Amino acid sequence: MKRLGISIYMEKVDLKTNLEYIEKAGKKGFKRVFTCMMSAQGTKEEVLANLQAITAKAHEYKMEVFMDVGPTILKKYDINMGGSLISLFTGRKNDLQFFVDAGLDGIRIDQSSTGMEEAFLTHNSDKLKIEINMSMDTHFLDLVMDFLPNKDYLYGCHNFYPRGYSGLDWEHFDKTTKSFDKYGLRKAAFINSQEKDAFGPWPANDGLPTLEMHRRLPLDVQAKHMIAYGLIDDIMISNCFPSDEELETVANLDLDTLTLDVVPVEGALDYASSIMFKNMHIFRGDATNKGYAIRSMTRFLYAKADIPAFNTVDIKRGDIIVDNNEYGQYKGEMQIALKDMKNDGRTNVIGRIREEEIFILDYIKPWQKFTLRPVK
């Protein structure tokens, strides 16, 4: 099951504000909370008390809470995870007790250790999930898997990147994500709010995405891209705080089926709305011409419909088109144009994909299902 998540940063705002944000997201169906210990401030006891309040509130809404940890902050708070192997074999109280006491569901280990250590940590008696960094293109995960981790308690999570032009490019993101997917592990990545005052854990604040191409895109478009891609299980909003409108648009998405927004052509006949918006679309599996269009299978539903010629202008990438009465057996077939094409009068242009979403068309795969919804 795919899930949405939020992030909170204890040192940036007061506890009441963070709890209100968790409650707001929880009521909208968000199921994960990411927090960061690496920029934590205050005493160990103060950090623990804040975490306990945060996890308690999140658990009211069945939200999992993961915390990012690294060697420097563990040393600062005298939390030694290095003895966990000894704990496993001797039955002694393990070194994860701080995280257990905090009520966390998992910890994200940003910097890798030996591989053996991470694998053995997944067998901890407290059932804490262990999340490792997905953004590094190394064979570290293969090393972890050599030591037979408990895969149910091993997750992967990409980094986020506060500095502009430092985020992952698509090829790197795809390669590292697939390296985790081949083992059937749960995978997370970050998208970022476009709110002017949204912040992350660090002073640099040029947005906070995993993918550089997402940095300036609307939040819901970033989420739709992840949905179209299909391999990310947990889609996390990285910065605080998204606007209520942003939160709502993402919360309303179907995480299992891509939904694209369409601006209908003014004056399009009733059949156009029916074809576009009343059907689940399936990208035909014989995608030999994917270079030109995504072909839906609607002609089998509209074979007897009357579809007169209308708006037979030349076709632009991102246009929604349907073949009219003049196209014989193809009448009623809806397509989404992937390239500009000449129109000989047998095809009606009835709508257009929202401009910010047109790039997502390149990520729709043969046999993938998708829906369309109208926007002004």
matplotlib code that plots the C-alpha trace (Angstrom):
import matplotlib.pyplot as plt

x = [0.0, 1.3, 1.3, 1.8, 4.0, 5.1, 8.3, 8.7, 11.7, 11.6, 14.1, 12.4, 9.0, 7.3, 5.9, 2.3, 2.7, 4.2, 1.5, -1.2, 0.5, 0.6, -3.1, -4.0, -2.1, -3.4, -7.0, -6.3, -5.0, -1.2, 0.5, 4.2, 6.2, 9.8, 11.9, 15.5, 17.7, 20.8, 19.9, 18.3, 18.9, 18.5, 19.4, 18.9, 16.0, 14.4, 14.7, 13.3, 10.3, 9.6, 9.8, 7.5, 4.8, 5.3, 5.0, 2.0, 0.1, 1.1, 0.1, -3.4, -3.7, -1.9, 1.1, 4.6, 7.4, 11.0, 13.9, 17.1, 20.3, 24.0, 27.3, 27.8, 24.4, 24.6, 28.0, 26.6, 23.8, 25.9, 23.7, 25.9, 24.4, 27.7, 26.9, 23.8, 25.5, 26.6, 23.1, 21.6, 23.8, 23.8, 20.2, 21.4, 19.3, 20.1, 21.5, 18.3, 16.6, 16.5, 14.6, 12.2, 11.6, 10.8, 8.1, 9.7, 8.7, 12.0, 15.3, 16.9, 20.6, 22.0, 25.6, 26.3, 28.3, 29.5, 26.4, 26.5, 25.5, 22.5, 21.4, 21.6, 19.8, 16.7, 16.5, 16.2, 13.8, 11.9, 10.8, 12.2, 12.4, 15.8, 15.8, 19.0, 20.0, 18.8, 20.5, 24.1, 25.0, 27.0, 26.7, 26.1, 22.6, 23.9, 26.3, 23.5, 21.5, 24.4, 23.9, 20.3, 18.4, 14.7, 13.3, 10.1, 12.1, 14.5, 13.3, 15.0, 14.7, 16.2, 17.9, 16.5, 18.7, 18.3, 20.8, 19.6, 20.9, 22.2, 19.2, 19.3, 18.9, 16.4, 18.8, 20.5, 17.2, 15.8, 18.9, 19.2, 15.5, 15.5, 18.4, 16.1, 13.0, 14.7, 14.8, 11.1, 11.9, 9.7, 11.0, 10.5, 11.4, 10.7, 8.7, 8.7, 6.2, 6.4, 5.3, 7.7, 8.4, 8.6, 11.8, 13.8, 16.4, 19.3, 19.9, 19.9, 16.4, 16.1, 13.4, 13.9, 13.3, 14.9, 14.8, 16.2, 13.5, 10.9, 12.4, 10.0, 7.1, 3.7, 3.5, 0.7, 2.6, 5.6, 3.4, 1.7, 5.2, 6.0, 2.6, 3.2, 6.7, 5.2, 8.2, 8.1, 5.9, 6.0, 5.8, 7.0, 6.6, 10.0, 9.6, 7.3, 4.7, 2.8, -0.2, -3.6, -4.4, -1.2, -1.9, -5.5, -4.5, -2.0, -4.3, -7.0, -4.8, -5.4, -2.0, -2.6, -3.9, -2.4, -4.9, -4.0, -5.7, -7.2, -8.4, -11.3, -11.6, -14.4, -17.5, -16.6, -19.7, -21.0, -19.4, -15.9, -16.5, -17.9, -14.9, -12.3, -13.8, -16.2, -13.7, -10.7, -8.1, -5.7, -2.6, -2.7, -0.1, 1.1, 2.9, 4.8, 3.8, 4.4, 6.6, 3.5, 0.6, -0.7, -3.7, -6.6, -9.0, -12.1, -13.1, -14.7, -17.1, -18.0, -18.2, -21.8, -21.5, -22.0, -18.7, -18.9, -15.8, -14.9, -11.8, -9.7, -6.7, -3.1, -2.2, 0.3, 2.1, -0.2, -3.4, -6.3, -7.7, -10.4, -11.0, -14.3, -16.9, -14.5, -11.9, -13.8, -13.1, -11.0, -13.9, -14.1, -10.4, -9.0, -5.3, -2.9, -0.4, 3.3, 4.5, 3.2, 1.2, -0.6, -4.4, -6.1, -9.6, -10.4, -9.3, -10.9, -8.8, -11.0, -8.7, -5.2, -3.2, -2.3, 0.9, 2.9, 1.9, 2.8, 6.2, 4.5, 3.2, 6.7, 6.4, 3.2, 3.8, 2.0, -1.0, -0.9, -4.3, -5.0, -7.9, -8.5, -10.3, -11.4, -9.9, -10.4]
y = [0.0, 3.4, 6.1, 9.9, 11.4, 14.6, 15.9, 17.8, 19.5, 19.8, 22.5, 24.9, 25.5, 24.8, 21.4, 22.6, 23.7, 20.4, 18.4, 20.5, 19.7, 16.0, 16.1, 18.0, 15.5, 12.5, 13.5, 13.8, 10.2, 10.8, 7.7, 8.6, 11.2, 11.8, 13.8, 14.6, 14.1, 15.4, 19.0, 18.4, 20.9, 20.7, 18.0, 14.3, 14.4, 17.3, 15.6, 12.4, 14.3, 16.0, 12.8, 11.0, 13.7, 13.6, 9.8, 9.7, 12.1, 10.4, 7.0, 8.4, 8.5, 5.2, 7.1, 5.6, 7.8, 7.5, 9.6, 10.3, 9.6, 10.0, 9.4, 13.0, 13.3, 9.8, 10.8, 14.1, 12.3, 9.3, 6.8, 3.9, 1.5, -0.3, -2.9, -4.2, -7.3, -8.3, -7.6, -9.9, -12.9, -12.3, -11.2, -8.1, -4.9, -3.5, -0.1, 1.0, 1.8, 5.5, 5.1, 2.6, 4.9, 7.7, 5.6, 5.6, 3.0, 3.2, 4.9, 6.1, 5.5, 8.2, 7.0, 3.4, 1.1, -2.4, -3.9, -6.7, -4.2, -2.9, -6.5, -7.6, -4.5, -5.5, -8.5, -6.3, -7.6, -4.3, -4.6, -1.2, -0.8, 0.1, 2.5, 3.0, 5.6, 4.9, 7.8, 6.4, 4.4, 1.7, -2.0, -1.4, -2.8, -6.0, -6.3, -5.8, -8.5, -10.9, -11.0, -12.0, -9.1, -9.3, -7.7, -6.8, -4.5, -3.1, 0.1, 2.4, 6.2, 8.7, 11.9, 15.4, 18.3, 21.8, 23.5, 24.4, 22.1, 19.5, 17.1, 13.8, 13.5, 11.1, 8.4, 8.2, 8.2, 5.5, 3.3, 3.5, 3.0, -0.1, -1.5, -1.5, -2.6, -5.8, -7.0, -6.1, -3.5, -0.6, 2.7, 6.4, 9.7, 13.4, 16.1, 19.7, 22.4, 25.7, 27.8, 30.8, 30.4, 26.6, 25.3, 22.2, 21.3, 23.3, 27.0, 26.5, 26.8, 26.4, 23.8, 20.3, 17.7, 14.3, 15.0, 18.2, 18.4, 18.7, 21.7, 24.3, 22.2, 22.3, 19.8, 17.7, 17.5, 16.1, 13.5, 12.6, 12.0, 9.6, 7.8, 7.5, 6.0, 3.5, 2.3, 4.7, 3.5, 6.4, 9.9, 12.3, 16.1, 17.3, 20.9, 22.7, 23.8, 23.2, 25.4, 23.9, 23.9, 22.0, 19.5, 19.0, 18.5, 15.8, 14.2, 13.9, 12.0, 8.3, 6.9, 3.7, 5.2, 8.2, 11.1, 13.9, 17.3, 18.4, 21.7, 20.9, 22.7, 25.3, 24.2, 20.6, 18.4, 16.2, 13.1, 14.6, 14.9, 11.4, 9.9, 11.9, 11.9, 9.0, 6.2, 4.5, 4.7, 1.9, 2.6, 0.0, -2.7, -2.7, 0.6, 0.5, 4.2, 5.5, 8.1, 9.8, 9.1, 7.3, 5.3, 4.6, 1.7, 3.9, 3.1, -0.2, 1.8, 4.5, 2.5, 3.5, 7.1, 10.0, 12.0, 14.7, 16.7, 19.4, 21.5, 19.6, 21.9, 20.6, 18.6, 19.7, 17.6, 17.3, 17.6, 15.2, 14.0, 11.7, 10.2, 11.4, 9.8, 10.1, 7.7, 4.4, 1.7, 4.2, 6.4, 7.1, 6.3, 8.8, 9.5, 11.9, 13.4, 12.9, 14.8, 17.6, 16.1, 17.3, 16.8, 15.7, 16.5, 13.1, 13.8, 16.3, 18.1, 18.1, 19.0, 19.6, 18.2, 20.8, 22.3, 21.5, 17.8, 17.2, 15.8, 13.0, 11.5, 10.1, 8.0, 6.2, 2.6, 0.2, -1.3, 1.3, 2.7, 6.4, 8.8, 12.3, 15.1, 18.5, 21.8, 25.3]
z = [0.0, -1.0, 1.7, 2.1, 4.7, 6.3, 8.0, 11.2, 12.7, 16.5, 16.8, 14.4, 15.9, 19.2, 20.1, 19.9, 16.3, 15.3, 17.0, 15.2, 11.9, 12.7, 13.6, 10.4, 8.2, 10.1, 9.6, 5.9, 5.7, 5.8, 7.3, 7.9, 9.8, 9.2, 11.7, 12.0, 15.0, 13.2, 13.8, 17.2, 20.0, 23.8, 26.3, 25.6, 28.1, 26.3, 22.9, 24.3, 25.8, 22.5, 20.6, 23.0, 22.4, 18.7, 18.4, 20.7, 18.6, 15.3, 16.7, 17.3, 13.5, 12.8, 11.5, 11.5, 12.8, 11.6, 12.7, 10.8, 12.8, 12.1, 14.0, 15.1, 16.8, 18.4, 19.9, 21.1, 23.0, 24.0, 22.1, 21.1, 18.5, 18.0, 20.7, 19.0, 17.7, 21.2, 22.5, 19.8, 20.9, 24.7, 25.2, 27.0, 26.7, 23.3, 22.5, 20.7, 24.0, 23.5, 20.2, 21.8, 24.8, 22.3, 20.7, 17.3, 14.7, 12.9, 12.5, 9.3, 9.2, 6.9, 6.9, 6.3, 8.6, 7.9, 6.2, 8.8, 11.4, 9.5, 8.6, 12.3, 13.5, 11.5, 13.9, 17.0, 19.6, 19.8, 16.1, 15.2, 11.4, 10.0, 7.0, 5.0, 2.4, -1.1, -2.9, -3.0, -6.1, -4.4, -3.8, -0.1, -0.2, -1.7, 1.2, 3.7, 1.9, 2.1, 5.9, 5.6, 7.1, 8.1, 5.0, 6.7, 8.9, 6.3, 4.4, 1.9, 1.8, -0.5, 0.6, 0.2, -1.1, 0.2, -2.2, -5.6, -8.4, -6.0, -6.2, -8.0, -11.7, -13.1, -14.3, -10.9, -9.0, -11.2, -10.9, -7.2, -6.6, -8.8, -6.8, -3.7, -5.6, -6.8, -3.2, -2.6, 0.0, 1.0, -0.5, 0.3, -1.4, -0.8, -2.5, -1.5, -0.8, -2.8, 0.1, 0.3, 4.0, 4.1, 5.8, 6.4, 9.1, 7.6, 6.9, 3.1, 1.9, -1.9, -1.6, -0.3, -3.0, -3.8, -7.5, -8.8, -11.6, -8.8, -7.0, -8.5, -9.5, -7.7, -4.9, -6.4, -9.7, -7.9, -6.2, -9.5, -11.0, -8.2, -8.7, -12.4, -11.7, -9.5, -7.5, -4.5, -1.7, 0.7, -0.8, 1.9, 2.0, 3.2, 4.3, 6.7, 6.3, 3.1, 2.6, 3.4, -0.3, -1.1, 1.6, 0.3, -3.3, -2.4, 0.1, -2.5, -5.0, -5.7, -4.9, -6.9, -10.1, -11.8, -12.3, -14.8, -14.9, -18.2, -19.5, -21.8, -25.1, -24.9, -26.7, -26.9, -27.2, -24.5, -25.9, -25.2, -21.5, -21.4, -23.2, -21.1, -17.6, -17.2, -18.0, -16.5, -19.3, -20.2, -22.2, -25.0, -24.5, -28.1, -27.6, -30.9, -31.5, -28.0, -29.6, -31.0, -28.6, -25.6, -27.0, -24.7, -25.5, -25.6, -29.2, -28.1, -25.9, -28.4, -31.6, -32.1, -30.9, -33.2, -33.2, -35.8, -36.8, -34.3, -33.7, -36.1, -35.7, -35.8, -32.7, -30.1, -27.4, -24.4, -26.4, -25.7, -29.1, -30.2, -33.7, -35.3, -37.6, -40.6, -39.1, -39.6, -37.0, -35.0, -34.2, -30.5, -29.8, -27.3, -27.4, -25.6, -28.0, -27.1, -30.2, -32.5, -35.4, -38.5, -38.5, -41.6, -40.2, -38.9, -35.3, -32.8, -30.3, -27.1, -24.2, -23.1, -20.2, -17.5, -18.7, -15.5, -15.9, -19.6, -18.7, -16.7, -20.0, -20.6, -17.5, -18.3, -19.2, -21.5, -19.7, -17.0, -15.9, -15.5, -15.1, -16.3, -14.4, -15.6, -14.4, -15.5]

ax = plt.figure().add_subplot(projection="3d")
ax.plot(x, y, z, "-o")
ax.set_aspect("equal")
plt.show()
